[in-house]
Amino acid sequence: MGRQKHNNKNAGKKRGRGGAGQNRAETDAFLEKNRKKLDVIVTPSGLQYTIKEPGTGKSPDEWSTVEVNQRILLVDGTVISDTYHKPDPDIFTIAEAIDGLKEGLPLMKEGGKFRFVVPPDLAWGKRGAGDKIGPYAALIFDIRLEKVT
């Protein structure tokens, strides 16, 4: 019984982060399916986005600091982070964001809400990040731009 428990624990970790081949296959299939949706815009770099609410305020540039509420998911629906249920938004500079957000956030205006689907080469690539984002994992950001400074 102890052995089964050990195997289940390892299986859970592998599903959370995923292996390179598994993540690449899931990512490629998801990106291909998502890009066919009528409301999805695809940039030359491969960033996919949908405008949920356009917003009316100012847009950030490469030197801006932004306050955002965001839900970050893997393509299988695993939630990596969710500030919508926390008292404070995330605050960071565009310069310290992953490449997909460096490209995507300047497309937004304050008050706007977008969904970004960030391919691995615009996110964490082959190295992944932490124990939740595996190699070659695409990320989905449901993000509201609250404030630009």
C-alpha positions in Angstrom: 0.0 0.0 0.0 2.9 2.4 0.8 4.2 1.7 -2.7 0.9 2.6 -4.4 0.8 5.9 -2.5 4.3 6.7 -3.6 3.4 6.0 -7.3 0.3 8.1 -7.1 2.2 11.0 -5.6 4.7 10.9 -8.5 2.0 10.6 -11.0 0.3 13.7 -9.6 3.5 15.7 -9.9 4.1 14.6 -13.5 0.6 15.6 -14.5 1.0 19.0 -12.8 4.2 19.9 -14.6 4.1 17.4 -17.5 6.9 16.1 -19.5 8.4 17.9 -22.6 6.8 15.5 -25.1 3.4 15.5 -23.4 3.3 19.3 -23.0 4.5 19.9 -26.6 1.7 17.7 -28.0 -1.0 19.2 -25.8 0.3 22.7 -26.5 0.4 22.3 -30.3 -3.1 20.8 -30.4 -4.5 23.6 -28.2 -2.8 26.4 -30.2 -4.1 25.0 -33.5 -7.6 24.6 -32.2 -7.7 28.1 -30.5 -6.3 29.9 -33.5 -9.3 28.8 -35.6 -11.8 30.6 -33.3 -13.4 33.6 -35.0 -12.6 36.1 -32.3 -8.9 35.1 -31.9 -6.2 37.4 -33.2 -2.8 35.9 -33.9 0.3 38.1 -34.0 3.3 37.4 -36.2 5.2 36.0 -33.1 2.4 33.5 -32.5 0.8 35.2 -29.5 -3.0 34.6 -29.6 -5.4 37.0 -28.0 -9.1 37.8 -27.6 -10.5 41.1 -26.6 -13.1 40.5 -23.9 -13.5 44.2 -23.0 -11.5 46.9 -24.8 -11.0 49.4 -22.0 -10.7 53.1 -22.3 -7.6 54.2 -20.3 -4.0 54.5 -21.4 -1.9 51.7 -22.7 1.4 50.6 -21.2 4.7 50.9 -23.0 8.0 49.0 -22.4 8.9 51.3 -19.4 5.5 51.1 -17.6 4.5 49.5 -14.4 1.1 47.7 -14.5 -1.4 46.6 -12.0 -3.4 43.6 -13.2 -5.9 41.1 -12.1 -5.1 37.8 -13.8 -5.9 34.1 -13.9 -3.1 32.1 -15.3 -3.9 28.6 -16.6 -2.2 25.7 -18.4 -4.0 24.4 -21.5 -5.4 21.5 -19.5 -7.2 24.0 -17.2 -4.8 23.8 -14.3 -4.9 27.2 -12.5 -1.3 28.5 -11.8 -2.3 31.8 -10.2 -5.5 33.8 -9.7 -5.5 37.3 -8.3 -9.3 37.8 -8.9 -9.8 36.1 -5.5 -7.1 38.0 -3.7 -7.3 41.4 -2.1 -4.5 42.9 -4.2 -3.7 42.8 -7.9 -0.3 41.8 -9.3 2.1 44.7 -9.9 5.1 44.4 -12.1 7.0 46.3 -14.8 6.6 45.3 -18.5 10.4 44.8 -18.6 10.2 41.9 -16.1 7.2 40.2 -17.8 7.5 37.1 -20.0 7.8 37.9 -23.7 4.2 37.1 -24.5 3.0 39.8 -22.0 5.7 42.2 -23.1 4.0 42.0 -26.5 0.4 41.7 -25.4 0.0 44.2 -22.5 0.8 47.2 -24.7 -2.2 46.2 -26.9 -4.5 46.8 -23.9 -6.0 49.9 -22.4 -6.7 50.5 -18.7 -10.0 48.8 -17.8 -9.7 46.3 -20.6 -9.8 42.6 -20.3 -8.1 40.2 -22.7 -7.4 36.5 -22.9 -3.8 35.8 -24.1 -2.7 32.4 -25.1 1.1 32.5 -24.9 3.0 29.8 -26.8 6.0 28.3 -25.0 8.6 30.3 -26.9 7.0 33.5 -25.6 6.7 32.1 -22.0 9.1 29.8 -20.2 10.1 27.6 -23.2 11.9 24.3 -22.7 12.9 25.0 -19.1 9.5 25.6 -17.6 9.1 27.4 -14.3 8.7 26.1 -10.7 6.8 22.9 -10.0 3.7 23.9 -12.0 4.8 25.0 -15.4 6.5 22.3 -17.3 8.8 22.5 -20.4 7.1 23.6 -23.6 3.9 24.6 -21.8 1.7 27.3 -23.2 0.0 29.6 -20.8 -3.4 31.2 -20.8 -3.9 34.6 -19.2 -7.3 36.0 -18.4 -6.1 39.5 -17.6 -7.6 42.8 -16.7 -5.4 45.9 -16.9 -6.3 47.9 -13.8 -3.7 50.6 -13.9 -0.7 51.9 -15.8 2.0 54.0 -14.2 
